[in-house]
Amino acid sequence: MNAPLQSCRHCGEPVTAMSPAAPDFCCAGCAGAYELLGEMGLTSYYNRRAIDPKVRALRPDEEEVANFDFTELASTDNEGHHHLNLMVDGIHCAACVWLIETLLQRNSAVIQARVNMTTRRLRLSWQGEVADIEDIIRPVMQMGYRLIPFDPAALEQATTSRNKELLRCLAVAGFAAGNVMLLSVSVWAGYFQGMGGATRDLFHWISALIALPAAAYAGLPFYRSAIGAIRNRRVNMDVPISLGVILALGMSLAQTIRGEPHAYFDSAITLLFFLLIGRYLDGRARGQARSAAEHLLSLNARSITVIEPDGTRRLIAPQKATPGMIVLAAAGERIGIDGTVIEGQSDIDTSIITGESIPVLTRPGTTVFAGTTNISAPLRIEVTATGGNTLLSEIVRLMENAEQGRARYVAIADRVAKAYAPVVHTLSLATFIGWWLIGGIGWQDALMNAIAVLIITCPCALALAVPVVQVIATGRLLRAGILVKSATALERLTKITGIIFDKTGTLTTGKPELVGQPPEDKLMLAAGMAANSNHPLSRALVRAAGNVTPQANVSEQAGLGLMMQGPAGPIRLGSRTFCDIAENADVPSDITGPELWLAEPGVAPTRFVFRDTMRSDAPDVVETLRKRGFDMTLLSGDRESTVRQLAQTLGIPNWQARMSPTDKANHIQTRSDDGKHDLMVGDGINDAPALAAAHASMSPATAAEISQNAADIVFQGDRLGAVIEAIDVARKADRLVRQNFALSFAYNVITIPLAVSGFVTPLFAAIAMSSSSLIVIANALRLHVKSGKPEGVDIKPATELSQQAGT
Amino acid sequence: MSNLLLLIPIALFLGLLGLGAFLWSLRSGQFDDMEGAANRILFDDDDVKPSGNSKKFHQDES
């Protein structure tokens, strides 16, 4: 490839000689954006911003401009102000936030424009007409940002409000813990300095006044979950927690009333405080991963263009289409509905449904499915199926059947709680009966000792053991662009023995690349013609040629090829039939794959062969995984020759081609019935049932929406190394969780005998509880420390990825 | 002992004040965008039109 002349002044992408606005800009859109900022006096943006290489470059001309009906989701309040929530794609840094807000606020109709940098969402309020919105946001779109309207009510509101509730509880518990501890320290000091009984009782009463209402409020998340579990006749970690807290408070209140020296208000409320910290961080980490995943999905959302009987065009959401509607699919656009082509001829990229890497020719009468991409020419499609009749909903049904197995998985913390709770409660009961009947003390004192057992074993460390590790593990993966969506995904990932890969889009990039070395002059001629087309093969030619000057006067015949008038007659670039080459024309055909022919009058035709290339680190990843003893399988919907070739290149022993979505899911089901645990990595709609059936599943961020929803983990970027990274972190996390359990059991082994024998005082309980929690947290923090040996392949430096963490 | 009767209510009052301030800031959406809040302090105000925008900073969606 030829070296680029320089970087574009607007988007920072390399400028090549073929750029229409060379040498300063890569495209006309960038030049326009730069000029607009100049007119508005906002060029200081260029000095402030820091381009993030992981975020899409700000190229206004790139891809199709997504068309949305922006008015549809706008709401209007009593004062006549309109509000709209939008996802923003292309935010690189704080300067982008500033630029977007400033551009919008320059418009006098705008009342409020505020970008949330963490979630990359924009809330816009304006006055005047609802329809003005398109004029208001146009300058932002011209900068190259993409704006996608969304309905906040439909998006993870439950998670957000739950996290806010946890934070409120945390604040209350923190306040109470601080103040009660202040009083408790005085009481403890009083043991040694001879505090009077009246003062101690006063302090206990004040503590009770603070701790009881605070625990009643801050403990709600635990009580609710515990009651829910008991109703379903299960035991989870929240049952012993709630019981411990309530009994400790009740006993302390009784002690206070009786004027006894020992009260455990501080232990109970500190326990809640610690646990809420763990729970809040856990919820936030998963919330971040989920909101990043939702952001990715919304970027793929598209409206469809409906042509009314009177010829007018209207944008609607794909769900609102009804059979019989005529939908226009522009070249390069993703088709949003299932239907039959009624007009136009084009190539359709069906790889997301079938795994087939070569575009399929469509003519009037061909059936097309939602999720496929129209490549070369506009099509008019009549909607044939909606709702429950589409291919997509068929896949959803398959997925739901497949998912049932996974729902049975019980998290390790709950398994531990199930074993732990009966033991502790029996022990406490035994202590009570023992002291009362055998020890011969009053039932009140026996009850005190029994409750002390419950308090001292109260699973503070135990309940923190899992969430703290989870928070750190998900955070670390999030920074590497790996979004862990499911709470038990990492646990399940450690049980994996086999890995099943999909081919197109997973092991490969899904983009064809030119194979071999055609003659330089032919390549330049062909690439010059191809620069006029959107077809993936044309794009591959242009990429292979590097610096290309587009040829003028090229006409495209959709689904066939390109034609240009040369000095000696028409020059054709296209399929074999288009270039009039006999089916059995003599070609050295050891390479198979999609092909293009270049036919010039009077010259032997040139053949260009393409192949769907592997992700650059795929061989390393497969090699590493094989060395670790994983049993790997390649399942693809593509043709046998292509699949065999890739499997052999990568050294994957088991492969199957021409698999339907059901075949894939059944394959995994059969293996799991044999007791094997598989990780499925796939991206297509056809992989979704398999992703749901597998013990754990991953899918790239380029995957179909339904697959990203089905997958436990979504990874961004081009590297397949994310699979190894995720497995590594999961295994480390698992090790740390087990160590944490061991630590808290060790602590219980030491303290339980003391509690049973009645030696425990509130001071002792406080020290034991906080020290065990701190040890568990410190142990979990070791996950942050990267071990010396390089793990996996090509782990990206943290600096490059820091921006990802914020999404 | 009488100083205790004064100091404990004062300590509790100050604590409650802090708790109230935190709950208020949580409700008004100041914890919704931690990353943005960290960066906003660095924006220059010269370019933003001055027409009473200061109120906007607490009206985030919640």
Interface residues (C-beta under 8 A of the other chain):
Chain A: G41 L42 S44 N85 C93 A94 V97 W98 E101 T102 Q105 R106 Q112 R114 V115 N116 M117 T118 T119 R123 P152 K164 L167 R168 A171 V172 F175 G178 N179 L182 L183 T199 L202 I206 I210 G806
Chain B: M1 L4 I8 A11 L12 G15 L16 G18 L19 F22 L23 L26 F31 D32 D33 M34 E35 G36 N39 R40 L42 F43 D44 D47 V48 K49 N53 K56 F57 Q59 D60 E61
